[in-house]
Amino acid sequence: MPAISEQLIREIATANPAAARVFEDLGIDYCCGGNRSLRAACASANVPVETVLGRLETCRQPSESSAWNHAPLGDLTRHIVDRHHGFVRRESPRILSLLDKVSKKHGPAHPELSQISDLFACLAAELAEHMTKEERILFPYIEALSGPAEPSACFASVESPIQVMIADHENAGAILSKIRALTSGYRTPGDACAAFQTLYRLLEDFERDLHWHVHLENNILFPRAIAAEQERSKAPALAR
């Protein structure tokens, strides 16, 4: 086994959910950028690898996501829909409403709020379309991969829609990075009222949930789906 500094970020986060919190705190991308080594990710984030190793050493615990490495694919897709798609659908209108309220009150003194509102509205719309495509097209196909019948699809291989979903994830991550920069890491200014403070907390919670959501898809669900499709293509039709 390679030294932890040479392990892939996604492998570390999958084995230990507390590691994901460390990565969040230090601004290290473990979802879309999960295929890099810890050392490379630290260099990209300008964080000393020794600092991260020290934090990781104090937070070892069993992982929720490690169970998804072996659970039926349908269980994982339903978990993503119920837990994470549900979260996005509940929180998006709430955040948009609060952004409107806070912008009207504090916008003249904090013009960045207008940019944050535009970015989050774009993110919410893109995620709504993205989740619909997953629920109507990709996830049913993935669930059917372990069934007896041949899955029907409008694509030649599951890798095609997966690449589209990964590109969507990267775009969402880029938008969140812009929002984080505009909010100075979700630090409210000195004149922030309770609603302003709540808004930044909700935005940070949204980012954290989406990072874990993308991690479960990019680093666990999608590789397992590709492997399952490949195994199915090798199996004799009569054996299914």
N, C-alpha and C positions, 0 to 999 in steps of 0.2 A: 504494500500500500504506500502511495507517495506521501511525503511529509504534508501536513495540513496546509502549509503555505502554497503547495503545488496542486492541491485538490481544487476541483471546480467549485465555484461559488454555489451553484445549484445543488451539488451533492452535499455541501455543508449545511445549507438551509433545509434540505429535505430530511437530513438526519437529526436536525436539532432546531426546533422552531424558535428557541431563544436566540439562536444565531441570527435569524432574520431580524429580530429586534435590534441586535447590535449593528447589523448592516444598515438598518433604517436610521439609527441614531448617528451613524458616521457618514451617511450619504453614499453608501456603497450599493450599487445596483445588483440585486441578486435574482431578479425576474427576467427582464429582457436581456440583461448582460450576464446571465447565469452560466454561460459556456466558457467563461474566462477563469483562469486560476485565481486563487485568493491574492497571490502576490501581484498579478497583473491588475486585478480590480482595485487593490490598494493604491497602486501607482497611478491609476486613472483618477481615483478620488483624492489623490494627494494626502493619503493617510498612511503613517508608518505601519508596516505589516506587524511589527512587534506590539504596537498598541492594540491592534485587532486580535492578535493571538492571545494577549493577556486578558482581554474582555471575554473571548470565547472560552478560555480555560475556566472561568468562574460561572459559566451559565450552561453547563452540560445538563440535559434532561431529555427524556424520550420525546419523540416527535409525533405530532398528529399526522403530518404528511407521510411519514414512513409507512403508516398503515395503508395508504393509498397506493403504494407500490405493488400490492398484492390483492387488494379488494376488486370485486367485479367492476369492469369499466362503467357499467350502468349505474352502480352505486356512486362512483366518483362524479359522473356527469350530473346526476340528480343532486348531489351535495353542492356542486358549483352553482347550479340553477337556484336551488332553495336558499343557500347561504349567501352567495356572492351576487348573483343576478338580482336576487330579492333585495339585498342591501343597496345596490345601485339604484334600483327603481324606487325604493323608499326615500333614500337620502337626496337624490338629485333634485326633486321638486322643493324639498325643504331648504337645501342650500341655495337654490336659485331665488327662492322667495326672500331668504335672509340677505342675500347679496343685493337684491333690489332695495330692501329696507335700509341697509347700512350705507349703500352708495348714495341714496337720497340725502341721508343725514350727514355723512362724512366725506362725500365725494369731492366737494370744493377744496377741502384741506388735504385729501388723499386721492389724487387723480389715478393712482394705480388701481383703485377699486373698479374703475370702468374697464380697464384691461382684464382684470381678473374675472369680471362678470362675463365679458365676451369669450374669454378662453374657456371658462367652465361651461357656458351654454353650448359651445362647440363640442366640448368633451362629452357632455351629457347626451347630445344628439347622436354623436358618433357611437357611443357605447350602446345606446338603445337599438340602433340598427345592427351593430355587431352582435349583440346578445340574441336578437331575433334570428339572425342567420345561423348562429350556433344551435339554438333550440329547435329550429325548423328543419335544418339540413344536416349539419355536421354531427351533432350529438346523437340523433336517432341512428345515423349510420354507424357511429362508434359503438353504440349499445348493441346494434344488430350483429356486430362482428363475432360475438361469442354465441350467437344463436344458431339453430340448425339451418335456417333458410339463407339463401344468398342475399346479402344486403343490396338494396337497389340504390343507385346514386346517379347524379347528373355529372359526375366527374370520373376520370379514369382511375385515380388513386386518391386515397385520403390525404396524401401529402399536398395535393393542390390546394384544397380549402384551408389546410393547416397553415400553409405559407401565407395565405391571405390574412388569416386570423393573427398570425405572429406580426405581420406588418401593421395591422390595426393596433396591436398591443404596443408596438414601438412608438406609434404616433401618439397614443394615449400617454405613454410615459414621457414623451417630449413635451406635451401640453402640461402635464403635472410638474415637470421640472421648471417650466416658465412660471407657473403659479407659485411654486416654492420660492423662486428667486424674487418675484414681485412682493411676496409676503415676508421676505427676509427670514425664511425658515419658519413661517407661521408665528413670528414674534409680533405681538400687537403693539402699536405705538402708545405713548403715554396718555393720549387723550381718548383712548378706546373705551367705549361704553360696554355694558354687559353683552349687548347684541353683537358688537364688533368682536369681542373676545370669543363668544360662542361660535361665530362664523369661522374664525381661524381654527378653532378646535375641531369643528366639523370637517373643514377642508383637510386637515391633517389626518383625521380618522379615515376620511374617504381615500386619501392617498395610501395609507397603510393597508387598508382592506384590498384596494385594487392591486397593490404590489403582491400580496399573498395570493389573490385570485389569479393573477397572471403567472405566478410561480407554479401553482397547481396545474395550470394548463400547459404552459411552455415546457416545464421541466419534468412533469409526471404524466399527465393525460396524453399529450400529443406523441411523445416517444413511445408510450405503451400502445397507442392506437396504430401507429405505423408498424410496430413489431407484430401486433396481432393480425393486421392485414397481410403482412408478408408470410406469416405462419399459415394463415388460412389459404393463401394462394398455393402453398406447397402441399397441402393436405389433399388426398384423393377425394373427389366429389362424394363417393359412396361412404366415406368414413365420417362425413359431417352429419 
